[in-house]
Amino acid sequence: MKEGYFEGFGGPKNLGEIQRLGRIKLTRITIA
């Protein structure tokens, strides 16, 4: 899950943005 999750962001570089957008993206990836 984290692999595809971070892949969408191009890598775990923007941990700050991932934390914010993570909640939205994580929900979509979790369902998918």
PDB file of N, H, CA, C and O in Angstrom:
ATOM      1  N   MET A   1       0.850  -1.202   0.000  1.00  0.00           N
ATOM      2  CA  MET A   1       0.000   0.000   0.000  1.00  0.00           C
ATOM      3  C   MET A   1       0.885   1.252   0.000  1.00  0.00           C
ATOM      4  O   MET A   1       0.645   2.183  -0.768  1.00  0.00           O
ATOM      5  N   LYS A   2       1.890   1.270   0.849  1.00  0.00           N
ATOM      6  H   LYS A   2       2.084   0.513   1.472  1.00  0.00           H
ATOM      7  CA  LYS A   2       2.743   2.463   0.919  1.00  0.00           C
ATOM      8  C   LYS A   2       3.505   2.647  -0.389  1.00  0.00           C
ATOM      9  O   LYS A   2       3.737   3.779  -0.812  1.00  0.00           O
ATOM     10  N   GLU A   3       3.897   1.553  -1.032  1.00  0.00           N
ATOM     11  H   GLU A   3       3.709   0.633  -0.688  1.00  0.00           H
ATOM     12  CA  GLU A   3       4.654   1.678  -2.283  1.00  0.00           C
ATOM     13  C   GLU A   3       3.846   2.465  -3.305  1.00  0.00           C
ATOM     14  O   GLU A   3       4.318   3.481  -3.816  1.00  0.00           O
ATOM     15  N   GLY A   4       2.630   2.007  -3.610  1.00  0.00           N
ATOM     16  H   GLY A   4       2.247   1.182  -3.195  1.00  0.00           H
ATOM     17  CA  GLY A   4       1.788   2.709  -4.581  1.00  0.00           C
ATOM     18  C   GLY A   4       1.422   4.091  -4.059  1.00  0.00           C
ATOM     19  O   GLY A   4       1.289   5.045  -4.825  1.00  0.00           O
ATOM     20  N   TYR A   5       1.262   4.182  -2.746  1.00  0.00           N
ATOM     21  H   TYR A   5       1.370   3.407  -2.123  1.00  0.00           H
ATOM     22  CA  TYR A   5       0.877   5.457  -2.134  1.00  0.00           C
ATOM     23  C   TYR A   5       1.965   6.504  -2.368  1.00  0.00           C
ATOM     24  O   TYR A   5       1.684   7.621  -2.802  1.00  0.00           O
ATOM     25  N   PHE A   6       3.216   6.125  -2.072  1.00  0.00           N
ATOM     26  H   PHE A   6       3.444   5.218  -1.719  1.00  0.00           H
ATOM     27  CA  PHE A   6       4.306   7.075  -2.271  1.00  0.00           C
ATOM     28  C   PHE A   6       4.605   7.251  -3.756  1.00  0.00           C
ATOM     29  O   PHE A   6       5.034   8.320  -4.189  1.00  0.00           O
ATOM     30  N   GLU A   7       4.373   6.189  -4.532  1.00  0.00           N
ATOM     31  H   GLU A   7       4.025   5.320  -4.179  1.00  0.00           H
ATOM     32  CA  GLU A   7       4.664   6.259  -5.965  1.00  0.00           C
ATOM     33  C   GLU A   7       3.890   7.407  -6.596  1.00  0.00           C
ATOM     34  O   GLU A   7       4.414   8.107  -7.462  1.00  0.00           O
ATOM     35  N   GLY A   8       2.665   7.603  -6.175  1.00  0.00           N
ATOM     36  H   GLY A   8       2.240   7.034  -5.472  1.00  0.00           H
ATOM     37  CA  GLY A   8       1.852   8.685  -6.728  1.00  0.00           C
ATOM     38  C   GLY A   8       2.497  10.047  -6.463  1.00  0.00           C
ATOM     39  O   GLY A   8       2.320  10.985  -7.240  1.00  0.00           O
ATOM     40  N   PHE A   9       3.235  10.147  -5.378  1.00  0.00           N
ATOM     41  H   PHE A   9       3.379   9.385  -4.746  1.00  0.00           H
ATOM     42  CA  PHE A   9       3.873  11.423  -5.043  1.00  0.00           C
ATOM     43  C   PHE A   9       5.276  11.502  -5.646  1.00  0.00           C
ATOM     44  O   PHE A   9       5.950  12.524  -5.521  1.00  0.00           O
ATOM     45  N   GLY A  10       5.712  10.431  -6.295  1.00  0.00           N
ATOM     46  H   GLY A  10       5.164   9.600  -6.396  1.00  0.00           H
ATOM     47  CA  GLY A  10       7.043  10.434  -6.901  1.00  0.00           C
ATOM     48  C   GLY A  10       8.119  10.122  -5.874  1.00  0.00           C
ATOM     49  O   GLY A  10       9.290  10.430  -6.096  1.00  0.00           O
ATOM     50  N   GLY A  11       7.746   9.523  -4.768  1.00  0.00           N
ATOM     51  H   GLY A  11       6.795   9.273  -4.588  1.00  0.00           H
ATOM     52  CA  GLY A  11       8.727   9.159  -3.750  1.00  0.00           C
ATOM     53  C   GLY A  11       8.444   9.856  -2.433  1.00  0.00           C
ATOM     54  O   GLY A  11       7.865  10.943  -2.417  1.00  0.00           O
ATOM     55  N   PRO A  12       8.848   9.241  -1.323  1.00  0.00           N
ATOM     56  CA  PRO A  12       8.603   9.817   0.009  1.00  0.00           C
ATOM     57  C   PRO A  12       9.489  11.022   0.268  1.00  0.00           C
ATOM     58  O   PRO A  12      10.246  11.051   1.238  1.00  0.00           O
ATOM     59  N   LYS A  13       9.392  12.018  -0.606  1.00  0.00           N
ATOM     60  H   LYS A  13       8.777  11.995  -1.394  1.00  0.00           H
ATOM     61  CA  LYS A  13      10.209  13.228  -0.439  1.00  0.00           C
ATOM     62  C   LYS A  13       9.443  14.268   0.356  1.00  0.00           C
ATOM     63  O   LYS A  13       9.962  14.859   1.303  1.00  0.00           O
ATOM     64  N   ASN A  14       8.190  14.481  -0.052  1.00  0.00           N
ATOM     65  H   ASN A  14       7.769  14.001  -0.822  1.00  0.00           H
ATOM     66  CA  ASN A  14       7.381  15.501   0.628  1.00  0.00           C
ATOM     67  C   ASN A  14       6.532  14.851   1.717  1.00  0.00           C
ATOM     68  O   ASN A  14       5.322  14.681   1.564  1.00  0.00           O
ATOM     69  N   LEU A  15       7.184  14.495   2.811  1.00  0.00           N
ATOM     70  H   LEU A  15       8.167  14.633   2.935  1.00  0.00           H
ATOM     71  CA  LEU A  15       6.437  13.862   3.906  1.00  0.00           C
ATOM     72  C   LEU A  15       5.353  14.800   4.403  1.00  0.00           C
ATOM     73  O   LEU A  15       4.282  14.355   4.815  1.00  0.00           O
ATOM     74  N   GLY A  16       5.627  16.095   4.365  1.00  0.00           N
ATOM     75  H   GLY A  16       6.497  16.456   4.030  1.00  0.00           H
ATOM     76  CA  GLY A  16       4.629  17.070   4.828  1.00  0.00           C
ATOM     77  C   GLY A  16       3.386  17.009   3.961  1.00  0.00           C
ATOM     78  O   GLY A  16       2.265  16.988   4.470  1.00  0.00           O
ATOM     79  N   GLU A  17       3.586  16.981   2.646  1.00  0.00           N
ATOM     80  H   GLU A  17       4.496  16.998   2.233  1.00  0.00           H
ATOM     81  CA  GLU A  17       2.418  16.955   1.756  1.00  0.00           C
ATOM     82  C   GLU A  17       1.730  15.607   1.848  1.00  0.00           C
ATOM     83  O   GLU A  17       0.504  15.523   1.775  1.00  0.00           O
ATOM     84  N   ILE A  18       2.512  14.556   2.006  1.00  0.00           N
ATOM     85  H   ILE A  18       3.508  14.624   2.065  1.00  0.00           H
ATOM     86  CA  ILE A  18       1.923  13.211   2.104  1.00  0.00           C
ATOM     87  C   ILE A  18       1.035  13.136   3.343  1.00  0.00           C
ATOM     88  O   ILE A  18      -0.020  12.502   3.320  1.00  0.00           O
ATOM     89  N   GLN A  19       1.464  13.784   4.421  1.00  0.00           N
ATOM     90  H   GLN A  19       2.321  14.299   4.439  1.00  0.00           H
ATOM     91  CA  GLN A  19       0.648  13.755   5.637  1.00  0.00           C
ATOM     92  C   GLN A  19      -0.685  14.440   5.392  1.00  0.00           C
ATOM     93  O   GLN A  19      -1.723  13.976   5.864  1.00  0.00           O
ATOM     94  N   ARG A  20      -0.657  15.546   4.651  1.00  0.00           N
ATOM     95  H   ARG A  20       0.187  15.922   4.268  1.00  0.00           H
ATOM     96  CA  ARG A  20      -1.886  16.297   4.393  1.00  0.00           C
ATOM     97  C   ARG A  20      -2.715  15.616   3.309  1.00  0.00           C
ATOM     98  O   ARG A  20      -3.885  15.295   3.517  1.00  0.00           O
ATOM     99  N   LEU A  21      -2.090  15.397   2.138  1.00  0.00           N
ATOM    100  H   LEU A  21      -1.140  15.657   1.969  1.00  0.00           H
ATOM    101  CA  LEU A  21      -2.825  14.762   1.040  1.00  0.00           C
ATOM    102  C   LEU A  21      -2.958  13.264   1.287  1.00  0.00           C
ATOM    103  O   LEU A  21      -3.819  12.603   0.706  1.00  0.00           O
ATOM    104  N   GLY A  22      -2.107  12.741   2.144  1.00  0.00           N
ATOM    105  H   GLY A  22      -1.407  13.278   2.616  1.00  0.00           H
ATOM    106  CA  GLY A  22      -2.132  11.304   2.438  1.00  0.00           C
ATOM    107  C   GLY A  22      -3.516  10.840   2.865  1.00  0.00           C
ATOM    108  O   GLY A  22      -3.970   9.774   2.451  1.00  0.00           O
ATOM    109  N   ARG A  23      -4.183  11.627   3.684  1.00  0.00           N
ATOM    110  H   ARG A  23      -3.814  12.494   4.021  1.00  0.00           H
ATOM    111  CA  ARG A  23      -5.506  11.224   4.165  1.00  0.00           C
ATOM    112  C   ARG A  23      -6.465  11.035   3.002  1.00  0.00           C
ATOM    113  O   ARG A  23      -7.283  10.115   3.013  1.00  0.00           O
ATOM    114  N   ILE A  24      -6.370  11.898   1.999  1.00  0.00           N
ATOM    115  H   ILE A  24      -5.706  12.646   1.990  1.00  0.00           H
ATOM    116  CA  ILE A  24      -7.281  11.787   0.849  1.00  0.00           C
ATOM    117  C   ILE A  24      -6.824  10.653  -0.065  1.00  0.00           C
ATOM    118  O   ILE A  24      -7.621   9.792  -0.439  1.00  0.00           O
ATOM    119  N   LYS A  25      -5.548  10.653  -0.422  1.00  0.00           N
ATOM    120  H   LYS A  25      -4.900  11.352  -0.119  1.00  0.00           H
ATOM    121  CA  LYS A  25      -5.025   9.633  -1.336  1.00  0.00           C
ATOM    122  C   LYS A  25      -5.095   8.255  -0.688  1.00  0.00           C
ATOM    123  O   LYS A  25      -5.461   7.272  -1.332  1.00  0.00           O
ATOM    124  N   LEU A  26      -4.743   8.196   0.584  1.00  0.00           N
ATOM    125  H   LEU A  26      -4.445   8.995   1.108  1.00  0.00           H
ATOM    126  CA  LEU A  26      -4.729   6.913   1.282  1.00  0.00           C
ATOM    127  C   LEU A  26      -6.098   6.258   1.209  1.00  0.00           C
ATOM    128  O   LEU A  26      -6.200   5.045   1.026  1.00  0.00           O
ATOM    129  N   THR A  27      -7.142   7.049   1.352  1.00  0.00           N
ATOM    130  H   THR A  27      -7.059   8.034   1.501  1.00  0.00           H
ATOM    131  CA  THR A  27      -8.494   6.492   1.305  1.00  0.00           C
ATOM    132  C   THR A  27      -8.763   5.885  -0.064  1.00  0.00           C
ATOM    133  O   THR A  27      -9.325   4.795  -0.162  1.00  0.00           O
ATOM    134  N   ARG A  28      -8.368   6.578  -1.107  1.00  0.00           N
ATOM    135  H   ARG A  28      -7.911   7.464  -1.027  1.00  0.00           H
ATOM    136  CA  ARG A  28      -8.628   6.087  -2.463  1.00  0.00           C
ATOM    137  C   ARG A  28      -7.815   4.830  -2.731  1.00  0.00           C
ATOM    138  O   ARG A  28      -8.332   3.877  -3.313  1.00  0.00           O
ATOM    139  N   ILE A  29      -6.564   4.809  -2.321  1.00  0.00           N
ATOM    140  H   ILE A  29      -6.143   5.583  -1.848  1.00  0.00           H
ATOM    141  CA  ILE A  29      -5.706   3.650  -2.569  1.00  0.00           C
ATOM    142  C   ILE A  29      -6.160   2.467  -1.714  1.00  0.00           C
ATOM    143  O   ILE A  29      -6.123   1.319  -2.158  1.00  0.00           O
ATOM    144  N   THR A  30      -6.585   2.755  -0.492  1.00  0.00           N
ATOM    145  H   THR A  30      -6.616   3.687  -0.131  1.00  0.00           H
ATOM    146  CA  THR A  30      -7.022   1.673   0.385  1.00  0.00           C
ATOM    147  C   THR A  30      -8.214   0.956  -0.221  1.00  0.00           C
ATOM    148  O   THR A  30      -8.303  -0.271  -0.172  1.00  0.00           O
ATOM    149  N   ILE A  31      -9.137   1.732  -0.798  1.00  0.00           N
ATOM    150  H   ILE A  31      -9.064   2.728  -0.838  1.00  0.00           H
ATOM    151  CA  ILE A  31     -10.317   1.127  -1.417  1.00  0.00           C
ATOM    152  C   ILE A  31      -9.896   0.389  -2.685  1.00  0.00           C
ATOM    153  O   ILE A  31     -10.361  -0.717  -2.960  1.00  0.00           O
ATOM    154  N   ALA A  32      -9.008   1.019  -3.448  1.00  0.00           N
ATOM    155  H   ALA A  32      -8.629   1.917  -3.224  1.00  0.00           H
ATOM    156  CA  ALA A  32      -8.541   0.382  -4.684  1.00  0.00           C
ATOM    157  C   ALA A  32      -7.579  -0.733  -4.308  1.00  0.00           C
ATOM    158  O   ALA A  32      -7.053  -1.417  -5.186  1.00  0.00           O
TER     159      ALA A  32
END
